[in-house]
Amino acid sequence: MDTNSVRTHGIGELLAMARDRAVPVVRGIPGSALGAPTPCAEYDVKDLVNHLFQVIVQFQRLAAKEASDFGETPDRVAEGPEWRERLAQEADRLVAAWSAPGAEEGTTGGMNLPARLVGSMALLDLTVHVWDLARATGQDEPGADEAVVAELAGAVDELAPTARRMGVFGEPVPEPAGASAFERLLARTGRDPHWAGARE
């Protein structure tokens, strides 16, 4: 068998793809939109930025097999207008943390999940929440690389039953006719790929 015929991407590599799509969206969020609704009904734009910030910081710790703390979400946006660049810097650190040797090996986190699956959880948040933010602020959709969608499809299959029970995912919504692989993924996490709440 030709081992080069199938390319397996590391989580760090996939996170770098997602970061490259995420950072322009984050930089494009206007201050005037921070109170706008998002596809995540419980979050406005500011809340969702703070949640994403928390995820990006805490999943760096999980990559290093350290304890994480999701108990309280700091208000990073309130710390000053440079929050966009600080989030971009933390995203770089997230990529570096999951690119480090051994990051994908063994288990990590309070539930002792396989490390690669935990890395996929960070990838999922960085991908779908950035889509949420783009939709909420009227920006062009960032999309997602084919390799990222392929990784996330498997992760969502594994995570969905528990995530729905815990309220992390909504119930799946009907997939639009002719939906792309990424739109199908969004629908499976409970998102309407045609959500237009900011313009209703």
C-alpha positions in Angstrom: 0.0 0.0 0.0 1.2 3.5 -0.8 1.3 5.2 2.6 1.4 8.6 0.8 -2.1 8.0 -0.7 -3.8 8.9 2.6 -2.7 12.1 4.5 -3.4 12.2 8.2 -3.4 15.7 9.6 -2.3 16.4 13.1 -4.6 18.3 15.3 -2.1 21.2 15.5 -2.1 21.4 11.7 -5.9 21.4 11.6 -6.1 24.0 14.3 -3.7 26.2 12.2 -6.2 25.9 9.3 -9.1 26.9 11.5 -7.0 29.8 13.1 -6.2 31.2 9.7 -9.9 31.4 8.9 -10.9 32.6 12.4 -8.5 35.5 13.0 -9.8 37.7 10.1 -13.4 37.2 11.4 -12.4 38.2 14.9 -10.5 41.2 13.7 -13.6 42.2 11.6 -16.0 42.3 14.6 -17.1 45.9 15.1 -17.5 47.2 18.6 -21.1 48.2 17.6 -22.0 44.6 17.1 -21.0 43.2 20.6 -24.6 43.2 21.7 -26.0 41.5 18.6 -27.6 38.0 18.8 -25.8 35.0 17.5 -26.8 31.5 16.4 -26.0 30.4 19.9 -29.2 31.6 21.6 -27.7 32.0 25.0 -24.8 34.2 23.8 -24.6 37.6 22.3 -21.5 38.5 20.3 -19.5 39.7 23.3 -20.5 36.7 25.4 -19.5 34.3 22.5 -16.1 36.1 22.1 -15.4 35.7 25.8 -16.5 32.0 25.6 -14.2 31.4 22.6 -11.4 33.2 24.4 -11.9 30.9 27.4 -11.9 27.7 25.2 -8.7 28.8 23.4 -6.9 29.4 26.7 -8.1 26.4 28.6 -7.5 23.9 25.7 -3.8 25.0 25.7 -3.7 23.6 29.2 -5.4 20.4 28.1 -2.8 19.9 25.3 -0.2 19.9 28.0 -2.2 17.4 30.1 -2.8 20.1 32.8 -6.0 20.7 34.6 -8.4 23.1 33.0 -10.9 25.5 34.6 -14.1 26.3 32.8 -15.9 27.4 35.9 -15.9 31.2 35.3 -15.5 33.0 32.0 -13.5 36.2 32.3 -14.7 39.3 30.4 -11.7 39.7 28.1 -13.6 42.1 25.9 -13.9 44.6 28.7 -10.2 44.6 29.3 -9.6 46.9 26.3 -9.9 47.3 22.5 -6.9 45.1 21.9 -8.9 42.0 22.7 -8.9 41.0 19.0 -5.1 40.8 18.8 -4.9 39.1 22.2 -7.4 36.4 21.0 -5.3 36.0 17.8 -2.1 35.5 19.9 -3.9 33.0 22.1 -5.0 31.1 19.0 -1.3 30.9 17.9 -0.5 29.5 21.3 -3.3 26.9 20.9 -1.9 25.8 17.6 1.6 25.5 19.2 0.3 23.6 22.2 -1.4 21.0 20.1 1.5 20.8 17.7 3.9 19.8 20.5 5.2 16.3 20.5 2.9 14.0 22.5 0.0 16.4 22.7 -2.3 13.9 20.9 -1.2 10.9 22.9 -2.8 9.4 25.9 -5.8 11.0 27.7 -6.5 14.5 29.0 -9.2 16.5 30.8 -11.4 15.7 33.7 -13.3 13.0 31.8 -10.0 11.3 30.7 -10.9 11.4 27.1 -8.5 10.5 24.3 -6.3 13.5 23.7 -7.0 13.7 20.0 -10.7 13.8 20.6 -10.2 16.7 23.1 -8.1 18.5 20.5 -11.0 18.0 18.1 -13.3 19.7 20.6 -11.1 22.7 20.5 -11.1 22.5 16.7 -14.9 22.3 16.7 -15.3 25.4 18.9 -12.8 27.4 16.9 -14.6 26.4 13.6 -18.3 26.7 14.5 -18.1 29.6 16.9 -16.2 31.6 14.3 -19.0 30.8 11.8 -21.5 32.0 14.5 -19.6 35.3 14.9 -19.3 35.9 11.2 -23.1 35.3 10.7 -23.9 37.5 13.7 -21.8 40.4 12.5 -22.7 40.3 8.8 -19.3 39.1 7.6 -18.6 36.7 4.8 -18.7 33.1 6.1 -15.3 31.8 6.9 -16.0 28.3 5.7 -13.8 25.4 6.7 -11.1 23.3 5.1 -12.1 19.9 3.9 -9.7 18.1 6.3 -11.1 20.1 9.2 -14.7 19.1 8.3 -13.7 15.5 7.9 -12.1 15.5 11.4 -15.0 17.2 12.9 -17.6 14.9 11.3 -16.1 12.0 13.2 -15.8 14.0 16.4 -19.4 15.1 16.3 -20.5 11.5 15.8 -18.7 10.6 19.0 -19.6 13.6 21.1 -23.2 14.3 20.0 -25.1 12.1 22.4 -23.4 13.5 25.5 -23.2 17.0 24.1 -27.0 17.1 23.5 -27.7 15.7 26.9 -25.5 18.5 28.5 -27.1 21.2 26.3 -23.8 21.9 24.4 -25.4 20.9 21.1 -28.9 21.7 20.1 -31.1 19.1 18.4 -30.0 18.6 14.8 -31.9 20.8 12.3 -33.0 19.7 8.8 -30.1 20.0 6.4 -30.8 22.4 3.5 -31.1 20.9 0.0 -27.8 20.7 -1.6 -26.0 21.4 1.7 -22.2 21.4 1.7 -20.3 19.1 4.1 -19.7 22.0 6.4 -23.4 23.0 6.3 -24.3 19.4 7.2 -21.9 19.6 10.1 -23.4 22.9 11.3 -26.9 21.3 11.1 -25.8 18.3 13.2 -24.6 20.7 16.0 -28.1 22.3 16.1 -27.3 25.3 13.9 -29.4 26.6 11.0 -26.9 27.1 8.2 -29.1 29.8 6.9 -29.5 31.6 10.2 -30.0 35.3 9.7 -31.0 36.6 13.1 -28.9 39.7 12.9 -30.9 40.8 9.9 -34.4 39.9 11.1 
